[in-house]
Amino acid sequence: DRGRLHISAVCIGVAERLLADCVAYASERKQFGQAISGFQLIQGMIADSKTEALVAKAMTMESARKRDAGHSVTLEAAASKYFASEMVGRVADRAVQIFGGAGYVADHGIERFYRDVRIFRIYEGTSQIQQVVIARETMKRGG
């Protein structure tokens, strides 16, 4: 459980970094005479990314709080890891979209994050294993 919570926290940190980079880039990058941060579709990608990162953080913090209090958190840790690792992949994908062609070159580091976050869905149990754990624990708890 501790390892799953650790990976969840790392995913949240990476997502927050990606969001900060996206906000800075979108505020500076101009298209059609204005910063791309003014475009609603860019705003939508930023909003979706921020919302998902906040949800992952809330799940992870609550799971860690329960663990610190001595409760069993197998279900919560698996759900946090599953959600956070999938979330950071989506955030990285949106970051590449926001950066456009610049997101594919090494100058900004977005392409490195895009590649690197893929591993979070694999170690400490793949996303599919997390689903099995979540389902098993949910069945044990009766819902």
N, C-alpha and C positions, 0 to 999 in steps of 0.2 A: 504493500500500500504506500509506503514511504517513497519508493522509487517512482510510482505512478504520479504521486502528488508533486514530486520534484520535476518530472518531465512536464507536467501541467504548468507549473510555475515558469519554467524556461520558455515554454510556448507563449505564455502571456507576455513575458519580457520581450521576446522577439517581435510579437505582434505590436506591442507598444512602440518599439523602435521603428518598425516599418510604417506605422501610422504617423509618427513624428516626421519621418523622411517624406512621406506622401504629402503631408500638410505643408511642409516647407517648400517642396518642389512645386506643388499646385499653386502656391501663393506667388512663386517667382516666374513660372513658365507662362508665357503669353501666347495666345492664339487669337486671331481676329481682333486684335487690339485690346484684349483684356486677359487677366490672369485666368487660367483654366479652373481655379478654385471657384469661380463664379458660375461654372456650368453645372446644371442640375445633375447630370449623370455622374460627374466627378464627385459632387456632394453626396450623391446616393451611395457610391462605393465607399466613401469615407465614413458615412453614417453606418452602413452595414458592418464595416470592419470594426468601428468603435463599439457598436452594440454587441457584437459577438465577443470581442475582447473583454468587455465588462461582464458579460454573462459567464465566460470562462473564469474570470477572476473571482466572481462571487461564489461559483461552485467550488473552486479550489480552496478559497479561504474558509468557507463553511466546512468543507471536508477536513481540512487541516485543524480547524478549531475542534471538531468532534474527535479527531484522532488524539489531539493534545489532552482532551478531557478523558481519554481512556476508552472511548467507544470503538467498536468494530466499524471500519469504514471501507470494507472491500468493495461494496457496491458504489459508494460515493467516489472513491479513488478511481475506480475503473471508468465511471461516467465522466469524471473530470478529465482524465487523461484522454479518453476517446473524443470528447467534445473539443478540448483545447488543441489537440494535435490536428484534428480535422479543420478547426477554425484557423489556425495559423497558416495552413496550406491555402485556404481561401483568401486570407489577408494578403499573403505573398502574391497570389495570382492577381488580385486586384491592384497591388502595387505595381506589378509589371504593366498592367493596363494603363494606370495613371501616368507612369513614366514613359509609356509608349516605346519607341525605338531606344530611348536612353536607358530604359529598364533592362535592356538586353546586353548592354556593354558594361564592362567592369568598372567604369568611372564612378558610378553611383553605389555599387555594391548590392543593388537589388537582385541582380541575376544570381549572385552567390547565395543570398537568403532564399531565393526561390528554389534553388537546388538543395540547399542544406536543410530546409524545414521538412523535406520529404521523409527524412529518417525518423522524425518524431512519431510518424504513424506506424513505424516498424518496431523499434526497440522498446523494452519494458512491456512487450506484448503488442502484437499488431492490432489494428482497429477491429478486425474480425474477432480476435481473441477477447478484446474488451467487450464486444457485443455478447459473446458467450457468457462471460463473467456477469455482466449486467443482467442478462436474462435469467441465469441460474440464481443469482442473489435475489432478484425480484420474485421469482417463483418461491424461494425459501421463505421470503417475508410475506407472502400471500398478496402481493400487489404493490 
